[in-house]
Amino acid sequence: MKDPEGWFRAVYSDIPLTTQWDDGSHTGDGLGNTPSSSSSQPHMVFSMLKDLDVRGGHRVLEIGTGTGWNAGLLAHRLGEENLVSVEFDPVVAEGAAENLRHAGLSPRLVVGDGRKGHPEGAPYDRVIATCSVREVPGAWVEQTSTGGVVVAPWGTLYGGEAIVRLTVQGRTASGRFTRSSAFMRLRQQRADRPPHGAYLKGRKWPADGARSTTALSPADVGGWVEQFVIGLQMAGAFWTVERYGDGTYTLWTYSTDTLSWASADYEPGAASFDVVQSGPRRLWDETEAAYRWWEGRGRPGFDRFGLTVADGREQVWLDSPDHPVPAVG
Ligand SMILES: C[S@@+](CC[C@H](N)C(=O)[O-])C[C@H]1O[C@@H](n2cnc3c(N)ncnc32)[C@H](O)[C@@H]1O
């Protein structure tokens, strides 16, 4: 440790600390590296623990051991015999075991794919994931007792993410989103985003695209809640931004099947924006319809949305389970 005081200051700051980049294939010297393990932001860790609402005697399963900090907090609170924590990356898991040993704790640490939970230790009263998911793995619900709680960061492919707090009843789990979050994705649910070249296929823009204009600014769809809401309604869609250095940019939207794309050009202060769309899906029209749906309901924040997981099917709803968020397109 080159700078113990710097590390000490860092761990007592309310920031996330990346401890691994690119699944350990890189040392994290700056540009182009993707964080793949971290010590989460303390504020977020404590908010999620509040959502988890553990009581003495509870058995807890954690997915994503990382540094072992959250596992240590839970083991300290509940007794190390009541905590199981699963980490996919063996090197990260080894580091966590060492960190916990230094703190005088040795809870059950499992190296493996957290999607499977840890059936040997079930049933659990609480399950907490510290990596985000696009789909709640069925094993987490199955391994939680009725009345138990699953807390997990849940996000869409398009973007936007929030913590969901599900109460389990048999094979069904349902509950509301509690707060905005931005976790690293569970490794096996990372997005598969084909490259730009897979869409225009060597043709020059606008290729066969149909031109139109829109009054909805591409800048208006970029907020975290907006992305979440659009992502709920537009399955299999994602976006990138191409910036031109003068404040203008193109928002590109793509379908993962590589059949459809749309470009929407942003210009500061403009009232109308140029759009080009190609393929069987009209992706800008879908984006606009999804945004208008949200606008028409009073621009709800994350806490008005909820999720129900039943027999492997997921449904996000607004205000109550009988108001499912509809799909567009
Ligand atoms: C934000 S870090 C966890 C922070 C940790 N709870 C702490 O207190 O330091 C997310 C962790 O999830 C792990 N992870 C990703 N996919 C996983 C999977 N399928 N099963 C178990 N762990 C996984 C990553 O390797 C990473 O270490």
The ligand as an ORCA input file, in Angstrom:
! r2SCAN-3c Opt
* xyz 0 1
  C     -20.084     -3.156     -6.360
  S     -19.157     -4.614     -6.152
  C     -19.680     -5.227     -4.569
  C     -19.390     -4.360     -3.382
  C     -19.311     -5.159     -2.104
  N     -20.614     -5.613     -1.623
  C     -18.545     -4.442     -1.003
  O     -19.055     -4.283      0.119
  O     -17.405     -4.074     -1.264
  C     -20.010     -5.783     -7.234
  C     -19.405     -7.163     -7.176
  O     -20.312     -8.072     -7.802
  C     -19.518     -9.115     -8.359
  N     -20.320     -9.903     -9.306
  C     -20.643     -9.633    -10.604
  N     -21.370    -10.635    -11.134
  C     -21.507    -11.563    -10.161
  C     -22.132    -12.837    -10.096
  N     -22.786    -13.368    -11.149
  N     -22.080    -13.526     -8.932
  C     -21.444    -13.030     -7.845
  N     -20.800    -11.824     -7.855
  C     -20.831    -11.109     -8.996
  C     -18.366     -8.359     -8.988
  O     -17.277     -9.217     -9.267
  C     -18.082     -7.305     -7.913
  O     -17.081     -7.725     -7.037
*
